[in-house]
Structure formats: structure tokens, C-alpha cells
Amino acid sequence: MKISSKTILLSSALINSLFIISCGTTNNTKAITEIKETAPTVEKKLESPYQIYSEKVNKLVLTASGPKETVKNNAFNTAFTVNVKDLNGNPVENLDLAMVYPAEKKDGQIVFETINVKTTSDGSYSFESPIPTSSYDSEISFYPAGDLTDEKIAALAKEKSVNLPYKVQTNLKSAGGVIAVVDFNQNGKALTSNPVSSSKMLMSLMKLGFTRIGNIDLTSAVIAENEEKIYKGAKDMVGNASKYIIFGTIKVTSIENTETGVTCTLNAKIKCMDLLTKEITFVKEEKVAVTEKSEWAALESARKTMSENLSIAIKYGI
């Protein structure tokens, strides 16, 4: 077969063209590969535990209702109930909640218990409190469960919580008791001849319904904070006629002149002892600051306010 020179040239040109195209394609592929390899990797940012908790709880609306106060050793008349709905008003079922309530008292102080619960199909949870065997002036709280070791989660949980009064009056209003509270003046000296605060507390407690209650003088034992002597002194004076003794000190911590008058600040440390068991059933520290036109008026008003505050605390504390 005879092949012309034109045919050879055409074939050579075709081969060269294909070679160029092939090389170009290879180079482009390599360039694309290099772009892919050198392009920055976009990583999805993980949400923090706080963000996850926040997204969940900010879509919730919590409301609560509860019973009226009761008396120690008597049941509440209804349950403590929390209701949870979403922002559209629909009940939120099977939501993890934490509930905190006063479980008991130890050495006169409230011990709280936290339990985890879930909402029912109607978005509610009801807590039937055990019969309280102590008196309380406290609260029961419900909030969306979360890791409270995270400070931000703890702060948001507190913000979203709903609280109900958990109030239990003492059952000792008519049991009989005595008061031995010692006043101190602004110089730190005990007032041994005029139990002003004891008398004011007596009047305040009687207004709250306490009966068979009176003052006794145990100044030296109270100043020494000797609870054994306080117990023995009370038993020597009243025998078994009284079931408890309220004792402690109220001190003047400062008297200051201000632009509006004279401000008197008092600090109280009060306890209650069961005269049958020697058990300390109530511990209270209270601070009061009152401003009046004169020093005498400020001191008198501060002692009155202090006695009223302590009496209410005793009503729900002993």
C-alpha cells in the first residue's frame, strides 16, 4: 500500500494534538486534585453542654401550685404540682425535672433532698409530701434537670425554676416553754438586770398564739454558751412544766450617725432546746438594722423588729 507524505504529516499532527490534549487534561486533573488537597477542612463546631441545655429549657414554661401551710406531724391537704408547657402552650411529656424539698432537720438545720422525676402525659408532676415531722419555713423547687456542676447551667436552672412555699408550723404553741435571751449593749456588756429582748419576744410569741410561755433568768449560762447548764437551770426552775427553752444572745454591733438619722444594727444568735431530750431543734442567726431620729429610738425599734422576726422564725422553726 502506498502512503503519501501528506498522510504521514496529518498523522503526526493528529498524534501531537492528542498528546497536547492528553497532557493538558493530566495537568488540569493534577491541579484540581491539588486544590482539593490544599483546601481548608471546615469542621462543624460542637455545641457545649450549656448550649444544649439552654436550647432545651428556653422552649419551656414552668408553673406550679401547692397546698396551704400545715402543722408539724400533720399532712399537707394537697400535693405540690408543677406543669410544663412549650412556647405554644402544649404539654411537655416525659421531661426530666429535678425537685428539691426539705427532707428533715439535723441539729436545728434544714437538710434538703433532690430527686429526679418525669412529667406525665399532661406535662405535669405531683409530689405528695411525706407527713412533716419537723417545722419549716422553707421552699420546694422544680427545675429542668441538668448538670449543676456547670456554673452556667446552674444559673440558668435557677432562673427557670419554680418555687413554692413549704411551711409547717410548730405543734408546740400550747406545750409550754421558757425564754432566756440576753441583751448586750454597744460596749459589749451583757444587760443582766433588764431582759428587754426576752420580754419583747414573749409578747410577740403570744400574739402569734403561743401560750404557757414565760421568761427565766439564765444569764451566766447563756453568756458562757454552756448548754448543759442551760438545760439543768431550766429543769431546776420549771421541772416538766415546759417542753422547750429558747435561749441565746442579741448584741449591738454598731450605732452610726447617718444623713437620715441614727442607724442601730443588732445581731442575734438563738437556739431552741427540747427539755425532754436535750436536742437542739432550732438554730437561727438574724441581723437587723434600723434608722430612727435618735439613738434611743433606733435601738428600741431595732429590738422590736428583731423580736418580731425571731418570733416568726420560731413559729416555723421549733
C-alpha positions in Angstrom: 0.0 0.0 0.0 1.3 3.4 -0.9 1.2 6.0 1.7 1.6 9.6 0.8 3.7 12.1 2.6 0.6 14.2 3.3 -0.9 11.3 5.1 2.1 10.9 7.3 2.2 14.6 8.1 -1.5 14.5 9.1 -1.0 11.5 11.2 1.9 13.2 13.0 -0.1 16.3 13.6 -3.0 14.3 14.9 -0.7 12.5 17.3 0.8 15.7 18.5 -2.7 17.2 19.1 -3.8 14.2 21.1 -0.6 14.4 23.1 -1.1 18.1 23.9 -4.8 17.4 24.9 -3.7 14.5 27.0 -1.0 16.5 28.7 -3.4 19.3 29.3 -6.0 17.1 30.8 -3.5 15.5 33.1 -2.2 18.8 34.2 -5.8 20.1 34.9 -6.6 16.9 36.8 -3.5 17.3 38.9 -4.3 21.0 39.5 -7.8 20.1 40.6 -6.5 17.4 42.9 -4.0 19.8 44.4 -6.8 22.3 45.1 -8.9 19.7 46.8 -5.9 18.5 48.8 -4.9 22.0 49.9 -8.5 23.4 50.5 -9.1 24.0 54.3 -11.2 21.5 56.1 -14.4 23.0 57.6 -15.2 21.3 60.9 -18.6 21.5 62.5 -18.4 23.2 65.8 -19.7 21.0 68.6 -22.3 22.5 71.0 -21.3 22.8 74.6 -23.4 21.2 77.4 -24.7 24.7 78.3 -25.8 25.4 74.7 -27.7 22.1 74.6 -29.3 22.7 78.0 -30.1 26.3 77.0 -31.8 25.3 73.8 -33.9 22.8 75.6 -35.1 24.9 78.6 -35.7 28.2 76.8 -38.5 26.5 75.0 -40.2 25.5 78.3 -42.7 27.3 80.5 -43.0 26.0 84.1 -45.8 26.9 86.5 -46.6 25.4 89.9 -49.2 25.2 92.6 -49.2 23.9 96.2 -51.1 23.5 99.4 -51.5 25.9 102.3 -49.2 25.6 105.3 -49.7 22.7 107.8 -48.7 21.9 111.4 -45.9 19.5 112.4 -47.0 15.9 112.3 -50.0 16.7 110.0 -50.1 16.1 106.3 -50.5 18.8 103.7 -54.0 18.9 102.3 -53.0 18.7 98.6 -49.9 17.8 96.5 -47.2 20.1 95.2 -47.7 20.2 91.4 -45.6 21.5 88.6 -46.8 21.9 85.0 -44.6 22.2 81.9 -45.6 23.5 78.5 -43.8 24.5 75.4 -44.0 28.0 73.9 -47.1 27.1 72.0 -48.9 26.0 75.2 -48.7 22.3 74.5 -47.9 20.0 77.5 -44.3 18.6 77.5 -44.4 14.9 78.3 -41.6 12.8 79.8 -39.4 15.8 80.6 -36.7 15.2 83.2 -37.1 17.5 86.2 -35.2 17.9 89.4 -37.2 18.6 92.7 -35.6 19.9 95.8 -37.5 19.8 99.1 -36.9 20.0 102.9 -36.5 16.3 103.9 -35.5 16.6 107.6 -33.7 18.7 110.2 -30.4 17.9 111.8 -29.0 20.0 114.7 -31.7 22.5 114.0 -30.7 23.0 110.4 -32.8 22.0 107.3 -31.5 19.1 105.2 -32.7 19.3 101.6 -33.1 16.3 99.3 -33.0 16.3 95.5 -34.9 13.7 93.4 -35.3 13.3 89.7 -38.8 13.0 88.3 -40.5 13.0 84.9 -43.6 14.8 83.7 -46.7 12.7 82.7 -48.7 12.8 79.5 -50.3 16.1 80.5 -47.0 17.7 81.2 -47.3 17.7 85.0 -45.8 16.1 88.0 -47.3 16.0 91.5 -45.4 15.4 94.8 -47.3 14.1 97.8 -45.0 15.2 100.6 -44.4 12.8 103.5 -46.0 14.0 106.7 -43.6 16.6 108.1 -42.0 15.6 111.4 -40.3 19.0 111.8 -41.5 22.6 111.4 -40.3 24.5 108.3 -40.3 28.0 106.8 -38.8 26.9 103.5 -39.5 26.2 99.8 -39.8 23.3 97.4 -38.3 23.9 93.9 -38.7 22.3 90.5 -36.4 22.9 87.5 -35.3 21.2 84.3 -32.7 18.6 85.2 -29.1 19.4 84.3 -25.5 19.2 85.4 -25.3 21.8 88.1 -21.6 21.4 88.4 -21.5 23.6 85.3 -22.0 27.2 86.8 -23.8 28.5 83.7 -26.2 25.6 83.7 -26.8 26.0 87.4 -27.5 29.7 86.9 -30.0 29.0 84.1 -31.6 26.2 86.1 -32.2 28.6 89.0 -33.6 31.2 86.6 -36.1 28.7 85.1 -37.1 27.1 88.4 -40.4 27.5 90.1 -40.6 27.6 93.8 -43.5 27.0 96.2 -43.7 27.8 100.0 -43.1 24.7 102.2 -44.4 26.0 105.5 -45.0 23.9 108.6 -46.0 25.5 111.9 -44.7 24.2 115.2 -47.0 21.9 117.2 -45.7 23.3 120.4 -47.7 26.6 120.7 -49.5 25.4 123.7 -46.9 22.9 125.0 -45.3 25.3 127.4 -41.9 26.9 127.1 -39.4 29.4 128.5 -37.2 32.2 127.1 -33.7 33.1 128.3 -32.3 35.6 125.8 -29.5 38.0 127.0 -29.0 41.5 125.5 -25.6 43.2 125.1 -25.1 46.9 124.8 -22.8 48.7 122.2 -19.8 48.3 124.6 -20.2 44.5 124.5 -21.5 44.3 128.1 -24.4 42.0 129.0 -27.5 43.6 130.4 -28.2 41.4 133.4 -31.0 43.4 135.1 -33.3 44.2 132.2 -34.1 41.4 129.7 -35.6 43.8 127.1 -35.5 41.4 124.1 -36.7 38.4 126.1 -39.8 40.5 127.1 -40.4 41.7 123.6 -40.1 38.2 122.2 -42.5 36.9 124.8 -45.1 39.5 123.7 -44.5 38.7 120.0 -44.9 35.0 120.5 -48.1 35.4 122.5 -49.5 37.5 119.6 -48.7 34.5 117.3 -50.8 32.2 119.5 -48.2 30.8 122.0 -49.5 30.0 125.4 -48.0 28.8 128.7 -44.7 30.6 127.9 -42.6 33.0 130.1 -39.1 34.4 130.8 -36.5 32.9 133.1 -33.0 34.2 134.1 -30.1 32.0 133.0 -27.8 34.9 132.1 -24.5 33.4 133.2 -25.1 30.0 131.5 -26.3 31.7 128.3 -23.2 34.1 128.2 -20.9 31.0 128.7 -22.8 29.2 126.0 -22.9 26.2 128.3 -25.9 24.1 127.1 -25.6 21.6 129.9 -26.0 24.4 132.5 -28.8 25.9 130.5 -30.7 22.6 130.4 -30.1 22.0 134.2 -31.0 25.5 135.1 -34.3 25.4 133.2 -35.2 22.0 134.6 -34.5 23.2 138.1 -36.8 26.2 137.6 -39.7 24.7 135.7 -39.4 20.9 136.0 -41.6 19.2 133.5 -44.0 22.1 133.0 -42.1 23.3 129.9 -41.2 21.3 126.9 -38.6 23.7 125.4 -36.3 26.6 126.1 -35.4 29.4 123.7 -32.0 30.9 124.5 -29.2 33.0 123.1 -27.9 36.5 122.7 -28.7 39.7 120.9 -25.8 42.1 120.5 -25.5 45.7 119.4 -22.9 45.6 116.7 -23.0 49.2 115.7 -24.7 52.6 116.2 -23.9 55.1 113.5 -24.9 58.6 112.6 -26.2 58.9 109.1 -27.7 61.6 106.9 -31.2 60.4 107.8 -30.7 59.8 111.5 -29.1 57.1 113.7 -28.7 53.6 112.5 -28.6 50.7 115.0 -27.5 47.2 113.9 -28.3 44.1 116.0 -27.0 40.6 115.6 -28.9 37.6 117.2 -27.8 34.0 117.8 -30.8 32.0 119.0 -31.4 28.3 119.7 -34.2 26.1 121.0 -33.6 23.0 123.1 -36.1 20.2 123.7 -36.2 19.9 127.5 -37.1 16.2 127.3 -34.3 15.1 125.1 -31.8 17.9 125.2 -31.9 18.0 121.4 -31.2 21.3 119.7 -34.2 21.7 117.4 -33.7 25.2 116.1 -30.8 27.4 115.2 -31.1 31.0 113.9 -28.8 33.9 113.3 -30.5 37.2 112.4 -29.3 40.7 111.6 -31.4 43.8 111.8 -30.5 47.4 111.0 -33.0 50.2 111.8 -32.6 54.0 111.3 -34.5 56.5 113.5 -34.1 60.1 114.5 -32.4 59.3 117.9 -30.1 56.6 119.3 -32.7 55.5 121.8 -35.5 55.3 119.2 -33.2 53.4 116.8 -32.2 50.8 119.5 -35.8 50.4 120.6 -37.1 50.0 117.1 -34.3 47.5 116.2 -35.1 45.4 119.2 -38.8 45.4 118.4 -38.1 44.4 114.8 -35.7 41.7 115.9 -38.1 40.2 118.4 -40.9 40.0 115.7 -38.5 38.4 113.1 -37.3 35.8 115.6 -40.8 35.0 116.8 -41.9 34.2 113.3 -38.8 32.1 112.7 -39.6 30.2 116.0 -43.3 29.7 114.9 -42.0 27.8 111.9 -38.8 26.5 113.4 -39.2 24.7 116.7 
